[in-house]
Amino acid sequence: MQLGSGSRPKGGKPESGVESVAQLRCPYTNAHSMGNKEEEREAMVQQQSCDVVAITETWWDESHGWSTALDGYKLFRRDRKGGRGGGVALYIKKAFRALGIETNEDGVECLWVRIKGKANKADILLGIFCHPPNQEEEVDNLFYKQLENVSESPALVLVGDFNLPDICWELNTAEKRQSREFLECVEDNFLLQLVSDPTRGGTMLDLLFANRDGLVGDVVVGV
């Protein structure tokens, strides 16, 4: 999935306070284990001139240290604890001032990074999330609390693997209670869901949210 952040809608003015957000080129991928994909990752970043790279399902643990480095980028990561798989990561160009936001909820596979705007440009709060299919309701609630705490940021973008295939985003309806509660959280925090095409196996499991119209530009699935 390819994201273009900060683009302006045709024929419209940007939201107040968001007009100075820098445009960032940000590919997102659900990796299903980064494993020995260092060369593949580096090639993608160099070819696409990426500012930010967002990855879910890294499958990293404490044994993955030096092999995760990417020249010219600062790495923020959160590995899954107590089990195989999972994990999220953000690579951000060192040219940007980026600050990780501390959270105390160990069970939530979510990472927040604030990218500082230069001069008169606004900051961007970027989040990446991985939701295991069998995640407990208690952990869901911890994530919802995180989202509530950051949702008033002037420019917020959240991307990730949400694993909620029963949601119909056209109608904002869902079959399962867990998915309906997530929809309520999205509505309560005034988030816009921006993916309109299936991302895996004919379903929309990977999603993208922003808290301002026009904050994210081109969203291309399958690149």
C-alpha positions in Angstrom: 0.0 0.0 0.0 1.4 3.4 -1.0 0.4 6.5 1.0 1.0 10.1 0.0 0.6 12.3 3.1 -0.3 16.0 3.1 -1.8 16.3 -0.4 -4.4 18.8 -1.0 -7.9 17.8 -2.3 -8.7 19.1 -5.8 -10.7 22.3 -5.7 -10.6 22.6 -1.9 -8.6 24.3 0.8 -6.7 22.3 3.4 -8.0 22.1 6.9 -7.0 24.9 9.3 -3.8 24.1 11.0 -3.0 21.3 8.6 -2.0 23.3 5.5 1.6 23.2 6.4 2.0 19.5 6.9 5.0 18.3 4.8 4.3 15.8 2.0 5.7 12.4 2.8 6.0 9.3 0.7 5.1 6.4 2.9 4.8 2.8 1.7 3.1 0.3 4.1 3.5 -3.4 3.9 2.2 -6.4 5.9 5.4 -8.5 5.8 4.5 -11.8 7.3 8.0 -12.1 8.7 10.8 -9.8 7.6 13.2 -12.7 8.2 15.9 -12.5 5.6 14.3 -9.7 3.6 16.9 -7.0 4.2 17.8 -6.7 0.5 14.2 -6.6 -0.5 13.5 -3.9 2.0 16.4 -1.8 1.0 15.6 -2.0 -2.7 12.0 -0.9 -2.0 13.1 2.1 0.0 15.7 3.3 -2.4 13.5 2.8 -5.6 10.6 4.7 -4.1 12.5 7.5 -2.4 10.6 6.8 0.8 10.4 9.3 3.7 8.7 6.7 6.0 8.3 3.0 5.8 5.6 1.3 7.8 5.6 -2.5 8.4 3.4 -4.9 10.3 4.0 -8.6 11.0 7.8 -8.1 11.3 8.1 -11.3 13.4 11.1 -9.7 15.0 12.4 -10.5 18.6 15.4 -9.7 20.7 17.6 -11.7 18.3 17.0 -9.2 15.5 19.3 -6.3 16.1 21.9 -5.3 13.6 19.9 -7.0 10.7 17.1 -4.5 11.1 19.2 -1.4 10.4 18.5 0.7 7.3 21.1 3.3 6.2 19.7 6.8 6.5 16.7 5.9 8.5 15.8 5.8 12.2 14.0 2.7 13.3 11.1 2.6 15.8 9.8 -0.9 16.6 7.5 -2.8 18.9 7.9 -6.6 18.9 5.2 -9.0 20.0 5.8 -10.3 23.5 5.2 -13.9 24.5 4.4 -15.4 21.1 5.5 -15.9 17.5 4.6 -13.5 14.8 3.3 -9.9 15.0 5.3 -6.8 15.6 5.2 -3.4 14.1 8.0 -1.0 12.8 8.5 2.5 11.4 11.5 3.6 9.5 11.8 7.4 9.3 14.4 9.3 7.4 17.0 10.8 9.6 16.4 14.2 7.9 13.2 14.4 9.9 13.0 15.0 13.7 11.1 12.0 15.0 10.1 11.3 18.6 8.6 8.0 19.8 5.6 8.4 22.1 5.9 6.2 25.2 2.9 4.0 26.0 2.6 1.6 29.0 0.3 -1.0 27.5 2.6 -3.9 26.8 -0.2 -6.0 25.3 -1.1 -3.5 22.6 0.9 -3.9 19.3 0.9 -0.2 18.5 3.6 2.3 17.9 3.3 6.1 17.8 5.9 8.5 16.5 5.7 12.3 16.2 7.4 13.7 13.1 8.3 17.3 13.8 7.4 19.8 11.2 10.1 22.2 9.9 9.7 25.9 10.2 6.0 26.7 9.8 5.0 23.1 9.0 2.7 21.2 11.4 3.8 18.0 13.3 2.4 14.6 12.1 1.5 11.9 14.6 2.0 8.6 12.9 0.7 5.3 14.3 1.0 1.7 13.2 -1.1 -1.1 14.7 -1.3 -4.9 14.5 -4.4 -6.6 15.7 -4.2 -10.3 16.2 -7.4 -12.1 15.2 -7.8 -13.5 18.7 -7.0 -10.4 20.6 -8.8 -10.1 24.0 -11.4 -7.4 24.7 -9.3 -6.0 27.5 -6.4 -5.3 25.1 -8.8 -3.8 22.6 -10.0 -1.4 25.3 -6.4 -0.4 26.1 -5.9 0.4 22.4 -9.1 2.5 22.3 -7.8 4.4 25.3 -4.5 5.1 23.4 -6.5 6.3 20.4 -8.6 8.6 22.5 -5.5 10.2 24.1 -3.9 11.0 20.7 -7.0 11.7 18.6 -6.9 15.5 19.2 -3.6 15.9 17.5 -3.8 18.4 14.7 -2.5 15.8 12.1 -2.9 12.1 13.0 -2.4 9.1 10.6 -2.9 5.5 11.7 -2.2 2.5 9.5 -2.0 -1.2 10.1 -3.3 -4.7 10.1 -6.7 -4.6 11.9 -7.9 -8.1 11.0 -11.6 -7.2 11.1 -12.9 -8.7 7.8 -16.6 -8.5 8.7 -16.7 -4.7 8.6 -18.5 -3.1 5.7 -16.8 0.3 5.4 -19.3 1.6 2.8 -22.2 1.2 5.3 -20.2 1.3 8.6 -21.7 -2.0 9.7 -20.2 -5.2 11.1 -21.4 -8.6 12.1 -19.3 -9.2 15.2 -19.5 -7.3 18.5 -15.7 -6.8 18.5 -15.9 -5.1 15.1 -18.9 -3.0 16.1 -17.0 -1.7 19.1 -14.1 -0.8 16.9 -16.5 1.1 14.6 -17.8 3.0 17.6 -14.2 3.9 18.6 -13.5 5.2 15.0 -16.6 7.3 15.1 -16.0 8.6 18.7 -12.6 9.8 17.6 -13.7 11.4 14.3 -11.4 9.2 12.2 -11.8 8.7 8.4 -11.0 5.3 6.9 -9.3 5.8 3.6 -8.8 2.4 2.0 -11.4 1.4 -0.5 -9.9 -1.7 -2.2 -9.2 -5.2 -0.8 -5.7 -5.5 0.6 -5.5 -9.3 1.1 -7.5 -12.2 -0.2 -10.5 -10.1 -1.3 -10.9 -8.5 2.1 -9.9 -5.2 3.6 -7.7 -6.2 6.6 -5.1 -3.5 6.3 -6.6 0.0 6.9 -5.6 3.6 7.0 -7.1 6.3 9.1 -6.7 10.1 9.4 -8.3 12.7 11.6 -8.6 15.4 9.0 -10.0 15.4 5.5 -7.2 16.1 2.9 -4.4 15.0 5.3 -3.6 11.9 3.2 -3.4 12.2 -0.5 -3.0 9.2 -2.9 -3.7 5.8 -1.4 -2.7 3.0 -3.8 -3.2 -0.7 -2.9 -1.0 -3.3 -4.4 2.1 -1.3 -5.1 
